[in-house]
Amino acid sequence: MLFRSELGGPKEEHRGTCGYDVRPMLPVLLVGSTIVGAAGGISLWMPLLGMILGEPYCTVARYFFIGLYTITCGCMAYCASCDPGQVPPDHPCVAHLKRSEEQRKLEDVEAGSEDEDDTPPMPDRAHKAWQYPRPVRRYDHYCRWLANCIGLLNHREFMAMLCGLVAIGILGIILDVFLLITTAREMDHWTTSLLLVLHL
């Protein structure tokens, strides 16, 4: 099932929250919240983990989270900026799509037929998205958080990004709650506890 934004692109007159169009800000919010969460989490978690578990475990956890955030943000940047997998320019369906609708109707009338049996078929699961001039192979959807289509050439990276975001969320919740319970007994760590609650 294709939504309106996938068939013809977003409407120009669309006004979102409080009269402002927030769609251009969604990629910035996704990247910004991920980076701010990474910086806040690592700077909060690592000193506390060093005190509780010891420096070797803290070093392993630091490199693990830095790697997880780096891979997730890298996949995010790739999915947002790469070609999702348009059909090659020499594919027969591309030449057919380049002709205007009026020209096709005129040719159909001159031929005495309204059917389009001579139309070259598009590849399986290909879809002509509004964002690209050629159909996207193995089209999945348009992601408004990345402002790009998801297709053949960026679907794996998109799934890796989603897995990374889910892992960041789940592990972040576990660490925040664990450190909150651990530091709640000590009255001199109330500022740290407040920061952990805000991060959570």
N, C-alpha and C positions, 0 to 999 in steps of 0.2 A: 504494500500500500504506500503510495507516494503522497506526501503532503504538498500543500500549495507552494511552499518555498522551494520544493524540489522540482515542481513542474514549471513554474514561471519566474522564480526568484522572489525575493521579498518585496512587498509593496513599498513604494517610495513614501506614500502618505501615512504609513504606519507610525503611530505614536505609542510608545510603551509606557513605562512607569512615570506617572505625574507629568505626562506630556513630552517626555524625553525619550529618544530612541536609544535604548541601552545595548542594542545588538553589536555595534562596533567595540564596545567595552568588554564584551564577554571573553575574547581571547586574552586581553590584558588582565582581567580578573582571575582567569584560570592560572596563567603563568605567575602573576604577582602573589596570589594566595599560596601557591605551591612553594615559591622561593621564600616568602616570609615565614611560612610554616617550617620550612627546612632550617632557616637561620635561627628562628626562635627555639625550635625543638632541640637542635644539636647544641646550642649554647646553654640551654637549660638542663638537658638530660646528662650530658657528658660529665660535668663536675660532680653531679649527684651520684651517677653510676660509679665514678671513680672512688668516691667515699664509701659506697655501700659494697660494691663487688671487687674493687681493686683495679689498679691501672691496666693490667693486661686485658681484662674483659672490656674495660672502657675503650681501649684502643681498637679492639675488634668491632665493638658496636659502632664506634665513630666511622671507621672505614666502610662498614656495612651500610650505614644510613647515607653516607656521602655517595657511595656507589649507587644505591637505590634511587636517590633523588636525581643524580646525574643522568642515569639511564632513562628515568621517567621524563625528565625535562628534554633530553635529547630526542626521544621518540615524539614528544609533543611538538618540538620545533620542526622535525622532519615531516610529520603529518600535516602541519599547518602550511608548510612552504613548498612541498613537492607536488609534481604532477601525479594525480591519483591513478593514471593509467589510461590515457586516451587511446582510441584505436589509431593505428598508423595512418599517416596522411594519404597513403596510396590505397587504402581500403575502398572497395566499391561503394560502400554506404556513405562515405564522406562526400564524394562527388554528387551523390543524389541529394544530400542534405544541403549542399551549397546552393542549389537552385532555389529560387524564390517560389513561394506558394502560388503566386499568380502564373509564373511560367509553367509550373507543373499542371495547373488547371487548364491552361491554354493548350498544352500538348495533349492532355486527355481529351479535350473537346475536339481537337483536330483529328485525333485518332478514332473518334467516335466511341470512346469507352471511358467510363468514369472509374473503373477499377484500376488498382495499382499492382497488378500481378508481377510487373517487371521490376518492381522495387527491390534492390539488392538487400538481402537480410542483414541485420546487424548481428554481431557475435552474441552468443548466449549471455544473458544477464547484463548486457550492455544497456546504457540509458543515456539519452541526450540531456545532460544537465545544463542549466542556464549559465553556469559559471565558466564553461569551457566550450570552445567552438566545435570540438569533435566529441562523439559519444565516449563515455567512460566505461571501460571494461570491468565486469564484475562489480558494478555499482552497488553500494550498500546503502549509503544515506549521505545527506549533507549535515555536517556537524557545525552547529552555530557557535560552539565553544572554541573551535579551531578556525572557523570561517573558511572551511575547505570541504570538498567532497571526499568521501572514503571509498576507495575502489581497489583495483588489483594491486597497484604498486605501493599502497600505504596501509593496507588492511592489517598486516601482521604487526606493523609498528603501532597502529592504533590499539590493537588488542594488548600489546605489551605495555603501552601507556596506561590503559585502563587497569591492568593487573597491578602496575606500579602504584597508581593512585589508591586502589583498594588496599594494597599492602601497607602503604604509608598511613592510611586512615586507621586500619585495624591495629597495627603495631604502635602507632602514636597514642591511641586510646589506652592500650594495655600499659605502655610506659608511663603515661600521665597519671593513670589511676594508681599504679604500683608506687610511683614516686610520691604521689599525694599521701597515700596511706603511710608510707615510710617516714616522710618528713612531718606528718601531722602531729607526731608525739613531741616534737621539739618546738618550743615556743619561739625560738630565735629564727626560725625558718618561715615565718608567716608571709614574708614578701615573696619567697620562692614558691610557697603554696599558692599564693594569689596568682603569680605568673603561670603556674601549671594549670590552674583552673581556667585562666584566660586562653591558654594554648589549647586546652581540651575543648 
